[in-house]
Amino acid sequence: MAELISPRVLKGFRDFLPENEVLRRTLIARLECVFRDYGFAPIDTPALELSEILLGKGGGETEKQVYRFNDNGGRDIALRFDLTVPFARFAAMHRDAVPLPFKRYHIGKVWRGENTQKGRYREFTQCDFDTIGSSSAAADAEILLIMQAALTAAGAGNSTILINHRGVFNHFLEQKGVCGKLTDVLRAVDKIAKIGRDETGAILAELTNDKAAQSILSFIEITGGWDDALAAMTEMCGGPNAGLQRLDEISCFLRDSGVKNVFSLAPSITRGLDYYTGVVFETILNEIPSIGSVCSGGRYDNLTALYAKEPLSGVGASIGLDRLIAAEESLGRLPQQSPYAKCAIICVNEKHFGFYTKLASEFRAAGISCEAFNDQKKLTVQFMIAEKKGMRYVIIPSEEKSSEKKLTIRDITARKDTAELSFAEAVSLINGGGDKR
């Protein structure tokens, strides 16, 4: 006999049992409702792309995490590490097929070979929403408003959306003479929440000098209300600039929308990915900030320039579904929904299965999800199967192919039978004793 292969999955990858998958799909459905309500349309792209498409002219830190290999044809290909870069390629290819500005959402799996931790995996699901073809502050503000609406719909609780502008930070760094190391400084600052102030300061000092490092730390540690923080940033930048003006415009839109209190200026937010050029943002769940950002993004005005002579301005955000679920699990806020039907038709006689399916369809038409069991097993075995699926009721038909005054309802929880019920009486009993599925 051949040796059995031990069943297992790769580190950072997971199977999803029905109760986990129905939870994921429930949250995705809630998010999709928000995206569609705001006028965003769904798209999809391949999981595999040519490496040059995903990495462009140099992937930096991202390249170290990409799953990359040569296929059977010798092509250099890679698994997508996010949904934004494939969207840029999509936009360049299908520019004439979509209306501009184009508002899209895309929910799908991505892959990164990074260290695993709670809420962070190597295969995970992102929920992206972007607008391309508009460079307006209104497009930036709309993405921020959708972030807030989507997290509220998902049941994430109170959150704070932190906002900064790459252009403002770059202008400040240029004043400090750090022009040649902008990217390295941005990445160092992006890690401050993980590695702390002292280690970040040491890295900055190594990249620049002690004086410049202290100035950078002072800039990213600006706090206070929006207006006070914006004034402090303006002073440290030596006066107004285009990025600060954009932040002021966004502030006006958010104030007029009535939900400004969930947004905050945070000069320490830089985002580690190379393609951001304007506003950037991250989201902190106030009740569990240690989980990290569950929704982040920004403006990427030059991304499509890699694939087309006429680049498209873009702004968008991404919700990390797996991290969101981890956060809601920690807070005890996960939606409760069974992956199975509410009740089942017991198979008394396999020859009558056609009738059982018809009876099940009648229960479904009455608003009760209902499964017809396929196999004629002992009643106790079928009861156990129903109980394992979380069902409270099963319907036991008579030996005859008739539902009139011939149904018995078994309450599995109470271990009690109610016999000689009509179909209407059976529906009433089931509806009166549990959740709707």
VENUR-V259905 format. One record per run of one state. SS is the DSSP state (A for helix, B for strand, O for the rest). FROM is the first residue (numbers start at 1). LEN is the number of residues. If there is no record, write none. Layout:
BEGIN
ss=SS from=FROM len=LEN
ss=SS from=FROM len=LEN
END
This chain:
BEGIN
ss=O from=1 len=17
ss=A from=18 len=20
ss=O from=38 len=3
ss=B from=41 len=2
ss=O from=43 len=5
ss=B from=48 len=3
ss=A from=51 len=5
ss=O from=56 len=4
ss=A from=60 len=6
ss=O from=66 len=2
ss=B from=68 len=3
ss=O from=71 len=5
ss=B from=76 len=4
ss=O from=80 len=4
ss=A from=84 len=10
ss=O from=94 len=1
ss=A from=95 len=3
ss=O from=98 len=4
ss=B from=102 len=10
ss=O from=112 len=5
ss=B from=117 len=1
ss=O from=118 len=2
ss=B from=120 len=1
ss=O from=121 len=2
ss=B from=123 len=10
ss=O from=133 len=4
ss=A from=137 len=17
ss=O from=154 len=5
ss=B from=159 len=7
ss=A from=166 len=10
ss=O from=176 len=3
ss=A from=179 len=12
ss=O from=191 len=1
ss=A from=192 len=4
ss=O from=196 len=1
ss=A from=197 len=11
ss=O from=208 len=2
ss=A from=210 len=11
ss=O from=221 len=5
ss=A from=226 len=11
ss=O from=237 len=5
ss=A from=242 len=16
ss=O from=258 len=2
ss=A from=260 len=3
ss=B from=263 len=3
ss=O from=266 len=13
ss=B from=279 len=7
ss=O from=286 len=3
ss=A from=289 len=3
ss=O from=292 len=3
ss=B from=295 len=5
ss=O from=300 len=3
ss=A from=303 len=4
ss=O from=307 len=7
ss=B from=314 len=7
ss=A from=321 len=11
ss=O from=332 len=11
ss=B from=343 len=4
ss=O from=347 len=3
ss=A from=350 len=16
ss=O from=366 len=4
ss=B from=370 len=3
ss=O from=373 len=6
ss=A from=379 len=10
ss=O from=389 len=4
ss=B from=393 len=4
ss=O from=397 len=10
ss=B from=407 len=5
ss=O from=412 len=4
ss=B from=416 len=6
ss=O from=422 len=1
ss=A from=423 len=9
ss=O from=432 len=6
END
